[in-house]
Amino acid sequence: MLLTGVAAFATTTETVGVQADAEFYAKADLSVLNGKKLGITIQSLQNAYWAGVMTALEEVLKANGAEFTIVACDDSSATQIGQIENFISAECDLIMVHPSDAAAVEDVCAQAREKGIKVMCWDDPMENTDANWILDNHNLGIAIGELAAEFINTYYSEDNKAEVIVIGYPQTKILLEREEGIKEGLEANAAGKYEIVASQAGIIASDAQTAVETTLQAHPNAKVVAGIGAGAMIGADEALNIYTEGVIPEDMGVFTTDVTKQQLEQLDDPTYPAKGIIGFEGSDEDTATACASMYALILADNVGAQNVFRGFTPITAETVAQIIAGMK
């Protein structure tokens, strides 16, 4: 099941491109991948989201006869440049980079294209690519904020304000954009009914858990958490599960993005306060199929624009079961 946007054309203040939807991905002929050599370098395989999606991607690529190598740079630009150079030497047909630092790999990606190799970037609107598969992170943050605001409007009022914890990661530009979007979505949809009592960094679960636990010492009535990713949800869930001894009040909720199996399981478990996730294509299998479709479209020169915006849709307790079925 693909959860995608429906618009044919998308813009942000800086970037113009096409909006991916089911019809867009349906243009792809995955048989194009048969016999093609693909080099894939990502930031990290330690992240639960990436580990799940890459496992699913391996299955899709094998099923369609592609020859591929998937490596992680462990957030080292120097390592990633070396990996891309190796893919160039191996005469790959397509290289996909999920950059640790997009600016740092622009030159080596240009070298790949000079050799006739197609280049795709996942996450950043790079210049020296054939296609960028990206999110509008500000709008993604707004969607998270809107989901949290809907919850706040249900359980809180101007006379009974929600105490909100925001878990961000301002050290990374796209995650800062996402955090700012969360705050904008909250203010636009629940103004006067909440107070942000803490904004803490927490890209990994342990840091997010510590941030929530620390905040609860000063603000024991903080019951709503909005965060920038899987780590924020998993960590906040653990902190609030411990804090409430698993008895979650109806006015307690955690809202983030990314889609990992642990997040989905917590969303489906009433002893955790997870209430909503802004998902992308759907499950790991859905995202992997969409990614492979991007490869096929790029190889066939059929993308239609350099920038392709991924869609996003809320996942709640009512829809979580069908997404879990496609997770790795």
C-alpha positions as CSV (number, residue, x, y, z in Angstrom):
1,M,0.0,0.0,0.0
2,L,1.6,3.3,-1.1
3,L,0.8,6.4,1.0
4,T,1.6,9.2,-1.4
5,G,0.7,12.7,-2.3
6,V,-1.6,13.4,-5.3
7,A,-0.3,16.6,-6.8
8,A,1.5,16.6,-10.1
9,F,3.7,19.6,-9.4
10,A,5.3,20.9,-6.3
11,T,7.3,23.9,-5.1
12,T,8.9,25.2,-2.0
13,T,10.5,28.6,-1.4
14,E,13.8,27.2,-2.9
15,T,13.0,24.1,-4.9
16,V,10.7,23.2,-7.8
17,G,9.9,19.6,-8.8
18,V,7.2,17.0,-9.3
19,Q,5.2,15.4,-6.5
20,A,5.4,11.7,-6.4
21,D,2.1,9.7,-6.2
22,A,0.9,6.2,-7.2
23,E,0.5,7.3,-10.8
24,F,4.1,8.6,-10.9
25,Y,5.6,5.4,-9.6
26,A,3.4,3.3,-12.0
27,K,5.3,4.8,-14.9
28,A,8.3,2.7,-13.8
29,D,9.2,-0.6,-15.6
30,L,11.2,-2.5,-13.0
31,S,12.5,-4.9,-15.7
32,V,14.8,-2.0,-16.7
33,L,16.8,-3.0,-13.6
34,N,17.7,-6.5,-14.9
35,G,21.5,-6.7,-15.4
36,K,22.1,-3.2,-14.2
37,K,25.0,-2.5,-11.8
38,L,23.9,-0.2,-8.9
39,G,26.1,1.4,-6.2
40,I,24.3,2.7,-3.1
41,T,25.9,4.6,-0.3
42,I,23.9,5.9,2.7
43,Q,24.7,7.7,6.0
44,S,24.2,4.8,8.3
45,L,22.8,1.3,8.6
46,Q,22.6,1.6,12.4
47,N,19.4,3.7,12.1
48,A,16.3,1.4,12.4
49,Y,14.5,3.2,9.5
50,W,17.4,2.8,7.1
51,A,18.2,-0.8,8.1
52,G,14.6,-1.8,7.4
53,V,14.3,0.0,4.1
54,M,17.6,-1.3,2.8
55,T,16.7,-4.9,3.7
56,A,13.5,-4.5,1.8
57,L,15.4,-2.8,-1.1
58,E,17.8,-5.7,-1.4
59,E,14.8,-8.0,-1.9
60,V,13.2,-5.8,-4.6
61,L,16.5,-5.4,-6.5
62,K,17.3,-9.2,-6.3
63,A,13.8,-10.0,-7.6
64,N,14.4,-7.7,-10.6
65,G,17.8,-9.0,-11.5
66,A,19.9,-6.0,-10.5
67,E,23.5,-6.3,-9.4
68,F,24.1,-4.0,-6.5
69,T,26.3,-3.0,-3.6
70,I,24.9,-1.2,-0.5
71,V,27.4,0.5,1.9
72,A,27.2,2.9,4.8
73,C,29.6,5.8,5.2
74,D,28.9,6.1,8.9
75,D,28.4,9.9,8.5
76,S,31.9,10.4,7.1
77,S,32.0,12.5,3.9
78,A,35.6,11.3,3.2
79,T,34.4,7.7,3.4
80,Q,31.4,8.5,1.2
81,I,33.5,10.2,-1.4
82,G,35.8,7.1,-1.5
83,Q,32.7,4.8,-1.9
84,I,31.4,6.8,-4.8
85,E,34.9,6.8,-6.4
86,N,34.8,3.0,-6.1
87,F,31.4,2.8,-7.8
88,I,32.8,4.9,-10.6
89,S,35.8,2.6,-11.0
90,A,33.3,-0.4,-11.0
91,E,31.5,1.2,-13.9
92,C,28.1,1.2,-12.2
93,D,25.1,2.2,-14.3
94,L,23.6,4.2,-11.4
95,I,24.8,5.5,-8.1
96,M,22.5,6.5,-5.3
97,V,23.8,8.7,-2.5
98,H,22.2,9.5,0.8
99,P,24.8,12.2,1.6
100,S,26.4,12.8,5.0
101,D,27.2,16.3,3.6
102,A,25.6,17.0,0.2
103,A,28.0,19.8,-0.7
104,A,31.0,17.5,0.0
105,V,29.9,14.9,-2.6
106,E,28.9,17.3,-5.4
107,D,32.2,17.1,-7.2
108,V,32.5,13.4,-7.2
109,C,28.9,13.0,-8.3
110,A,29.8,15.3,-11.2
111,Q,32.7,13.0,-12.1
112,A,30.3,10.1,-12.1
113,R,28.0,11.8,-14.5
114,E,30.9,12.7,-16.8
115,K,31.5,9.0,-17.1
116,G,27.9,8.4,-18.2
117,I,26.7,7.1,-14.8
118,K,23.3,8.1,-13.6
119,V,23.2,9.7,-10.1
120,M,20.3,9.9,-7.7
121,C,20.3,11.7,-4.3
122,W,18.1,10.6,-1.5
123,D,17.1,13.5,0.8
124,D,19.0,16.6,-0.6
125,P,18.3,18.8,-3.6
126,M,21.8,18.4,-5.0
127,E,23.0,20.0,-8.3
128,N,25.1,17.2,-9.9
129,T,22.5,14.5,-10.1
130,D,19.9,13.2,-12.5
131,A,17.3,13.1,-9.8
132,N,16.8,14.0,-6.2
133,W,14.3,12.1,-4.1
134,I,13.4,14.5,-1.4
135,L,11.0,15.6,1.3
136,D,9.8,19.1,1.9
137,N,11.0,19.0,5.5
138,H,9.3,22.2,6.5
139,N,5.9,20.9,5.3
140,L,6.6,17.6,6.9
141,G,7.1,19.3,10.2
142,I,3.9,21.2,9.7
143,A,2.1,17.9,9.1
144,I,3.5,16.6,12.4
145,G,2.4,19.8,14.2
146,E,-1.0,19.6,12.7
147,L,-1.4,16.0,13.9
148,A,-0.4,17.0,17.4
149,A,-2.6,20.0,17.3
150,E,-5.6,17.9,16.4
151,F,-5.0,15.9,19.5
152,I,-4.5,19.0,21.6
153,N,-7.8,20.5,20.3
154,T,-9.6,17.3,21.4
155,Y,-8.2,17.2,25.0
156,Y,-7.1,20.7,25.9
157,S,-8.4,24.3,25.9
158,E,-7.2,27.8,26.6
159,D,-8.2,27.2,30.2
160,N,-6.4,23.8,30.3
161,K,-3.3,24.2,28.2
162,A,-1.2,21.2,27.0
163,E,2.4,21.2,28.1
164,V,4.3,20.2,25.0
165,I,7.9,18.9,24.6
166,V,9.4,19.3,21.2
167,I,12.3,16.9,20.3
168,G,14.4,18.2,17.4
169,Y,17.9,18.1,16.1
170,P,19.0,21.6,15.1
171,Q,22.5,20.5,14.3
172,T,21.2,19.2,10.9
173,K,19.7,21.7,8.5
174,I,16.8,19.6,7.2
175,L,15.9,18.5,10.8
176,L,15.9,22.1,11.9
177,E,13.5,22.9,9.1
178,R,11.4,20.0,10.3
179,E,11.4,21.2,13.9
180,E,10.5,24.8,12.8
181,G,7.6,23.3,10.8
182,I,6.3,21.4,13.8
183,K,6.1,24.6,15.8
184,E,4.4,26.4,12.9
185,G,1.9,23.5,12.6
186,L,1.1,23.7,16.3
187,E,0.6,27.4,16.3
188,A,-1.5,27.5,13.2
189,N,-3.9,24.9,14.5
190,A,-3.9,25.0,18.3
191,A,-2.9,28.6,19.2
192,G,-3.7,29.4,22.8
193,K,-4.2,25.8,23.9
194,Y,-0.7,24.7,24.5
195,E,2.7,25.8,25.8
196,I,6.0,24.5,24.7
197,V,7.8,23.8,27.9
198,A,11.0,22.4,26.4
199,S,12.8,22.1,23.0
200,Q,15.5,19.4,23.2
201,A,17.8,17.6,20.8
202,G,17.1,13.9,20.4
203,I,17.9,12.2,17.1
204,I,18.5,8.9,18.8
205,A,16.1,7.2,21.2
206,S,18.3,7.3,24.2
207,D,18.9,11.0,23.9
208,A,15.2,11.6,23.4
209,Q,14.3,9.5,26.4
210,T,16.8,11.4,28.6
211,A,15.4,14.7,27.3
212,V,11.8,13.8,28.2
213,E,12.8,12.3,31.6
214,T,14.7,15.5,32.4
215,T,11.8,17.7,31.3
216,L,9.3,15.8,33.4
217,Q,11.2,16.6,36.5
218,A,10.5,20.3,36.0
219,H,7.2,19.8,34.2
220,P,5.4,16.7,35.6
221,N,2.2,17.6,33.6
222,A,3.9,17.6,30.2
223,K,1.9,15.0,28.3
224,V,2.3,15.9,24.6
225,V,5.5,15.3,22.6
226,A,6.1,16.3,19.0
227,G,9.4,15.2,17.4
228,I,11.4,15.0,14.2
229,G,11.9,11.2,13.8
230,A,11.9,7.7,15.0
231,G,14.3,8.3,17.8
232,A,12.1,11.0,19.2
233,M,9.0,8.7,19.3
234,I,10.8,5.6,20.6
235,G,12.6,7.5,23.4
236,A,9.6,9.6,24.4
237,D,7.4,6.5,24.5
238,E,9.9,4.7,26.8
239,A,10.2,7.7,29.1
240,L,6.4,8.2,29.4
241,N,5.7,4.4,29.7
242,I,8.1,4.3,32.7
243,Y,6.7,7.6,34.1
244,T,3.1,6.3,34.0
245,E,3.9,2.7,34.7
246,G,2.2,1.8,31.4
247,V,-1.2,3.4,32.3
248,I,-1.4,6.0,29.6
249,P,-4.0,8.8,30.2
250,E,-6.1,9.6,27.2
251,D,-4.7,13.1,27.0
252,M,-1.1,11.9,26.6
253,G,0.3,11.6,23.0
254,V,3.5,11.4,21.0
255,F,3.7,12.4,17.4
256,T,6.6,12.1,15.0
257,T,7.7,10.9,11.5
258,D,9.8,8.1,10.1
259,V,8.3,4.6,10.0
260,T,10.0,1.9,11.9
261,K,8.7,-1.4,13.1
262,Q,9.2,-0.4,16.7
263,Q,7.3,2.8,16.2
264,L,4.4,1.0,14.6
265,E,4.3,-1.6,17.4
266,Q,4.2,1.1,20.0
267,L,1.5,2.9,18.1
268,D,-0.5,-0.4,18.3
269,D,0.3,-0.9,22.1
270,P,-2.0,1.0,24.6
271,T,0.8,0.9,27.2
272,Y,2.7,3.4,25.1
273,P,1.6,7.0,24.3
274,A,2.4,7.0,20.6
275,K,-0.7,8.4,18.8
276,G,0.4,9.3,15.3
277,I,3.2,9.1,12.7
278,I,3.5,11.0,9.5
279,G,4.5,8.3,7.1
280,F,5.9,8.4,3.6
281,E,5.2,5.7,1.0
282,G,4.0,3.3,3.7
283,S,5.9,0.2,4.9
284,D,9.6,-0.7,4.3
285,E,8.4,-2.7,1.3
286,D,6.5,0.2,-0.1
287,T,9.4,2.6,0.3
288,A,11.8,0.1,-1.2
289,T,9.5,-0.5,-4.2
290,A,9.2,3.3,-4.7
291,C,13.0,3.7,-4.5
292,A,13.6,0.9,-7.0
293,S,11.0,2.6,-9.2
294,M,13.0,5.8,-9.0
295,Y,16.1,3.8,-10.2
296,A,14.1,2.4,-13.2
297,L,12.7,5.9,-14.1
298,I,16.2,7.5,-14.0
299,L,17.7,4.7,-16.1
300,A,14.9,5.1,-18.6
301,D,15.2,8.9,-18.6
302,N,11.6,9.1,-17.6
303,V,11.6,11.0,-14.3
304,G,10.3,14.3,-15.7
305,A,12.1,16.6,-13.3
306,Q,15.3,16.7,-11.3
307,N,13.5,17.0,-8.0
308,V,10.9,14.5,-7.0
309,F,9.0,15.2,-3.7
310,R,7.9,12.2,-1.7
311,G,4.4,12.2,-0.3
312,F,3.4,11.8,3.3
313,T,0.2,10.6,5.0
314,P,-0.7,10.1,8.7
315,I,-0.5,6.6,10.3
316,T,-2.7,6.1,13.3
317,A,-4.0,3.1,15.4
318,E,-6.7,2.6,12.8
319,T,-4.3,2.1,9.9
320,V,-1.2,0.7,11.6
321,A,-1.9,-3.0,11.1
322,Q,-1.6,-2.9,7.3
323,I,1.6,-1.0,7.5
324,I,3.2,-3.4,10.0
325,A,2.6,-6.3,7.5
326,G,5.2,-4.8,5.1
327,M,7.9,-4.0,7.7
328,K,11.3,-5.7,8.0
